[in-house]
């Protein structure tokens, strides 16, 4: 067959791989045999024969192309690219070869190159539906949704039964919030292919976004009946149950999903369910399983550990040892109990074996008053034993581990536990004895540094330099790392943090002093955020019905974190968004040093930290695609002035995430601040400890005791931030609305649990962007924004 005849055959669909040069007779027969082996599923023999062909003709197009296909199907993408590149170089007129090359490039996330090959394939054959579908897939992955939609539609215009193209278009419509279109496409797919489990699942997502929960649940159940291993469906169905208040059944689905496959998404949903449980399971097996999973979630960092503090405390208090100890402490409070009084004959050994309690103590502040008091007594019992004659006696590794975890907890909560004058004196005396022993090279009872670390940070001791030189048993090395090595590293980092602006404003100077004294918050683990996403995709997923102006595609996303504190939010943002490049600023060098240390520990290189005042940022000569200012503006002398400065740095079409205190939600905080002023409390750690105990002494239900419901009440720096702050404003939704209107800003939506209240109150308003309705909702539910107004806005594009 000559070249002209071969190309004619290929146009009629007879050519196997697309046009190429006419081979010699030997290579023709070898390749024909290779292709027969390939069609028979004998890829290894086909590959061997193709390589034989290349020894005779190194530019043999069909052999290069087939070798590329074999490598592609085998997951050897680099090899596939090498062969297919050579095939294109040999003859660039094959659209099929370019489509296959694009698949390999896309598998390695080389999206721009993949798009270029697909565009070439379409230029060679404009009616090539598979190339249009492939290009649409790549464009959608790049966030170029409108361009992607045009190519999906072109593929379907060429072949209305091209289900893969319709499925891609349906998913894109879902991503863009075009829910009716998405539903229509999914239904057409299912009419042709009723067993398409993924289409049932995604149809459920689209229906749920339209608040058609019963229909969505039916689609999810159908998807699971067809393919039980679809773990995302357990999560999506569970979310419907959570929204209906059935946390127990949602948790059962979360556990089923985890048992099939542990992913960040299944773990995150388990956390969501555990937080929502109104009570602990009554069944012993279910409770033990929940304890085990919660212990893992805390130890492995499935979320910010503080989010699991409350359910972990509840499970411990429901245990036999926890319940009995809590009852004894509550009856005796404020008197401290000795170890035998507190634990009974075998209680200390039992509590030391509690993996969940230990994981909580080592990971997050305890957010429970009863458990705090138990731990306060446990710390006193530790001090008594360490200071007594039996300090050198044998203690088990488990008991030592529990005491070490207790000391870590005290450092995490910044020694917020109540401490009597006599107790403080005993702790100071023990610290002096520890220093004397270390200075004389005498043997030191291991309980001594553990007990001292439960009252003061080890780096603050006069003998701190002598501690690392000694070989210590567990758990002391972990305490030294937490309380001596890491603080020392932060002091070294401090000198390297650049000053980006001056700090001249009187309020800014007062706020800086507060956070230099007590960096906020002291955290152990950041939350995992999953695979980085484009900002447009992320917001569309959060607000499917919002009127968003799609951002232009950029390789980088310039982000400003205005008021980054100790870096937890900055680190999560740096991992959340694709191409993110962050500048994170704060007033406090102490906080910034903590943030930089945590960033280095995680190996992140896309965050630059600097000391700066928001009010002075207009001088830095930079602009940003995204600005986050959560929990910051309300601490300025004039929040609106700071907000306007940030807006001047936001690029046209850019996004801003804002967090502001609600005047309605924080009336209890205002009352507590008035009480503090009347009582004459200062802002020292001792004043904060004493004030907390006085507030806790009020009867349950008393307005002044309400502040103990805030998680921030349970560490020294967070309590200072909550009710002792140097400067605080509370705002209202009408004030926010007025500012947005004055500055021509588009409100995208609130985040958080208040969204469920809004949907129930105003089911007809799917966009949920009417601030007048939000104000009415908050008026009816004053605690709806107890954790701040958290919302997204967008600057007009020009």
Secondary structure as the mmCIF struct_conf table of DSSP 4:
data_model
#
loop_
_struct_conf.conf_type_id
_struct_conf.id
_struct_conf.beg_label_comp_id
_struct_conf.beg_label_asym_id
_struct_conf.beg_label_seq_id
_struct_conf.end_label_comp_id
_struct_conf.end_label_asym_id
_struct_conf.end_label_seq_id
HELX_RH_AL_P HELX_RH_AL_P1 UNK A 3 UNK A 11
TURN_TY1_P TURN_TY1_P1 UNK A 12 UNK A 13
BEND BEND1 UNK A 16 UNK A 17
HELX_LH_PP_P HELX_LH_PP_P1 UNK A 21 UNK A 24
HELX_RH_AL_P HELX_RH_AL_P2 UNK A 25 UNK A 39
TURN_TY1_P TURN_TY1_P2 UNK A 40 UNK A 41
HELX_RH_AL_P HELX_RH_AL_P3 UNK A 43 UNK A 56
TURN_TY1_P TURN_TY1_P3 UNK A 58 UNK A 59
HELX_RH_AL_P HELX_RH_AL_P4 UNK A 61 UNK A 73
TURN_TY1_P TURN_TY1_P4 UNK A 74 UNK A 75
HELX_RH_AL_P HELX_RH_AL_P5 UNK A 77 UNK A 90
TURN_TY1_P TURN_TY1_P5 UNK A 92 UNK A 93
HELX_RH_AL_P HELX_RH_AL_P6 UNK A 95 UNK A 107
TURN_TY1_P TURN_TY1_P6 UNK A 108 UNK A 109
HELX_RH_AL_P HELX_RH_AL_P7 UNK A 111 UNK A 124
TURN_TY1_P TURN_TY1_P7 UNK A 126 UNK A 127
HELX_RH_AL_P HELX_RH_AL_P8 UNK A 129 UNK A 141
TURN_TY1_P TURN_TY1_P8 UNK A 142 UNK A 143
HELX_RH_AL_P HELX_RH_AL_P9 UNK A 145 UNK A 158
TURN_TY1_P TURN_TY1_P9 UNK A 160 UNK A 161
HELX_RH_AL_P HELX_RH_AL_P10 UNK A 163 UNK A 176
TURN_TY1_P TURN_TY1_P10 UNK A 177 UNK A 177
HELX_RH_AL_P HELX_RH_AL_P11 UNK A 179 UNK A 192
TURN_TY1_P TURN_TY1_P11 UNK A 194 UNK A 195
HELX_RH_AL_P HELX_RH_AL_P12 UNK A 197 UNK A 209
TURN_TY1_P TURN_TY1_P12 UNK A 210 UNK A 211
HELX_RH_AL_P HELX_RH_AL_P13 UNK A 213 UNK A 226
TURN_TY1_P TURN_TY1_P13 UNK A 228 UNK A 229
HELX_RH_AL_P HELX_RH_AL_P14 UNK A 231 UNK A 243
TURN_TY1_P TURN_TY1_P14 UNK A 244 UNK A 245
HELX_RH_AL_P HELX_RH_AL_P15 UNK A 247 UNK A 260
HELX_RH_AL_P HELX_RH_AL_P16 UNK A 264 UNK A 276
BEND BEND2 UNK A 278 UNK A 279
BEND BEND3 UNK A 282 UNK A 283
HELX_RH_AL_P HELX_RH_AL_P17 UNK A 284 UNK A 300
TURN_TY1_P TURN_TY1_P15 UNK A 301 UNK A 301
BEND BEND4 UNK A 302 UNK A 303
HELX_RH_3T_P HELX_RH_3T_P1 UNK A 305 UNK A 308
HELX_RH_AL_P HELX_RH_AL_P18 UNK A 309 UNK A 318
BEND BEND5 UNK A 319 UNK A 319
HELX_RH_AL_P HELX_RH_AL_P19 UNK A 320 UNK A 332
TURN_TY1_P TURN_TY1_P16 UNK A 333 UNK A 334
BEND BEND6 UNK A 335 UNK A 335
HELX_LH_PP_P HELX_LH_PP_P2 UNK A 336 UNK A 338
HELX_RH_AL_P HELX_RH_AL_P20 UNK A 339 UNK A 343
TURN_TY1_P TURN_TY1_P17 UNK A 344 UNK A 346
HELX_RH_AL_P HELX_RH_AL_P21 UNK A 347 UNK A 352
TURN_TY1_P TURN_TY1_P18 UNK A 353 UNK A 353
HELX_RH_AL_P HELX_RH_AL_P22 UNK A 355 UNK A 363
BEND BEND7 UNK A 364 UNK A 364
HELX_RH_AL_P HELX_RH_AL_P23 UNK A 369 UNK A 387
BEND BEND8 UNK A 388 UNK A 388
TURN_TY1_P TURN_TY1_P19 UNK A 389 UNK A 392
BEND BEND9 UNK A 393 UNK A 393
HELX_RH_AL_P HELX_RH_AL_P24 UNK A 397 UNK A 412
TURN_TY1_P TURN_TY1_P20 UNK A 413 UNK A 414
BEND BEND10 UNK A 415 UNK A 415
BEND BEND11 UNK A 417 UNK A 417
HELX_RH_AL_P HELX_RH_AL_P25 UNK A 421 UNK A 439
TURN_TY1_P TURN_TY1_P21 UNK A 440 UNK A 441
HELX_RH_AL_P HELX_RH_AL_P26 UNK A 446 UNK A 453
TURN_TY1_P TURN_TY1_P22 UNK A 454 UNK A 455
BEND BEND12 UNK A 456 UNK A 456
HELX_RH_3T_P HELX_RH_3T_P2 UNK A 458 UNK A 460
BEND BEND13 UNK A 461 UNK A 461
TURN_TY1_P TURN_TY1_P23 UNK A 462 UNK A 463
HELX_RH_AL_P HELX_RH_AL_P27 UNK A 464 UNK A 467
TURN_TY1_P TURN_TY1_P24 UNK A 468 UNK A 469
BEND BEND14 UNK A 470 UNK A 470
TURN_TY1_P TURN_TY1_P25 UNK A 474 UNK A 475
HELX_RH_AL_P HELX_RH_AL_P28 UNK A 476 UNK A 480
HELX_RH_PI_P HELX_RH_PI_P1 UNK A 481 UNK A 485
HELX_RH_AL_P HELX_RH_AL_P29 UNK A 486 UNK A 494
TURN_TY1_P TURN_TY1_P26 UNK A 495 UNK A 496
HELX_LH_PP_P HELX_LH_PP_P3 UNK A 497 UNK A 497
STRN STRN1 UNK A 498 UNK A 499
BEND BEND15 UNK A 501 UNK A 501
HELX_RH_AL_P HELX_RH_AL_P30 UNK A 506 UNK A 517
BEND BEND16 UNK A 518 UNK A 518
BEND BEND17 UNK A 520 UNK A 520
BEND BEND18 UNK A 524 UNK A 524
HELX_LH_PP_P HELX_LH_PP_P4 UNK A 526 UNK A 528
BEND BEND19 UNK A 531 UNK A 531
STRN STRN2 UNK A 533 UNK A 533
HELX_RH_AL_P HELX_RH_AL_P31 UNK A 535 UNK A 542
TURN_TY1_P TURN_TY1_P27 UNK A 544 UNK A 545
BEND BEND20 UNK A 546 UNK A 546
HELX_LH_PP_P HELX_LH_PP_P5 UNK A 548 UNK A 553
BEND BEND21 UNK A 555 UNK A 555
STRN STRN3 UNK A 557 UNK A 562
BEND BEND22 UNK A 563 UNK A 563
TURN_TY1_P TURN_TY1_P28 UNK A 565 UNK A 566
BEND BEND23 UNK A 567 UNK A 567
HELX_RH_AL_P HELX_RH_AL_P32 UNK A 568 UNK A 576
STRN STRN4 UNK A 577 UNK A 577
TURN_TY1_P TURN_TY1_P29 UNK A 578 UNK A 579
STRN STRN5 UNK A 580 UNK A 586
BEND BEND24 UNK A 587 UNK A 587
HELX_RH_AL_P HELX_RH_AL_P33 UNK A 589 UNK A 601
TURN_TY1_P TURN_TY1_P30 UNK A 602 UNK A 603
BEND BEND25 UNK A 606 UNK A 606
STRN STRN6 UNK A 607 UNK A 611
HELX_RH_3T_P HELX_RH_3T_P3 UNK A 614 UNK A 619
BEND BEND26 UNK A 620 UNK A 620
STRN STRN7 UNK A 624 UNK A 630
BEND BEND27 UNK A 631 UNK A 631
HELX_RH_3T_P HELX_RH_3T_P4 UNK A 633 UNK A 635
BEND BEND28 UNK A 636 UNK A 638
HELX_RH_AL_P HELX_RH_AL_P34 UNK A 639 UNK A 649
STRN STRN8 UNK A 650 UNK A 660
STRN STRN9 UNK A 662 UNK A 662
TURN_TY1_P TURN_TY1_P31 UNK A 663 UNK A 666
HELX_RH_AL_P HELX_RH_AL_P35 UNK A 667 UNK A 679
TURN_TY1_P TURN_TY1_P32 UNK A 680 UNK A 680
BEND BEND29 UNK A 683 UNK A 684
HELX_RH_AL_P HELX_RH_AL_P36 UNK A 685 UNK A 696
TURN_TY1_P TURN_TY1_P33 UNK A 697 UNK A 697
BEND BEND30 UNK A 698 UNK A 698
HELX_LH_PP_P HELX_LH_PP_P6 UNK A 699 UNK A 699
TURN_TY1_P TURN_TY1_P34 UNK A 700 UNK A 701
HELX_RH_3T_P HELX_RH_3T_P5 UNK A 703 UNK A 709
BEND BEND31 UNK A 710 UNK A 710
HELX_RH_3T_P HELX_RH_3T_P6 UNK A 711 UNK A 714
BEND BEND32 UNK A 715 UNK A 715
HELX_RH_AL_P HELX_RH_AL_P37 UNK A 716 UNK A 723
BEND BEND33 UNK A 724 UNK A 724
BEND BEND34 UNK A 726 UNK A 726
STRN STRN10 UNK A 731 UNK A 731
HELX_RH_AL_P HELX_RH_AL_P38 UNK A 733 UNK A 742
TURN_TY1_P TURN_TY1_P35 UNK A 743 UNK A 744
STRN STRN11 UNK A 745 UNK A 750
BEND BEND35 UNK A 752 UNK A 752
TURN_TY1_P TURN_TY1_P36 UNK A 753 UNK A 753
HELX_RH_AL_P HELX_RH_AL_P39 UNK A 754 UNK A 761
TURN_TY1_P TURN_TY1_P37 UNK A 763 UNK A 764
BEND BEND36 UNK A 766 UNK A 767
HELX_RH_AL_P HELX_RH_AL_P40 UNK A 771 UNK A 780
TURN_TY1_P TURN_TY1_P38 UNK A 782 UNK A 787
STRN STRN12 UNK A 789 UNK A 795
HELX_LH_PP_P HELX_LH_PP_P7 UNK A 796 UNK A 797
#
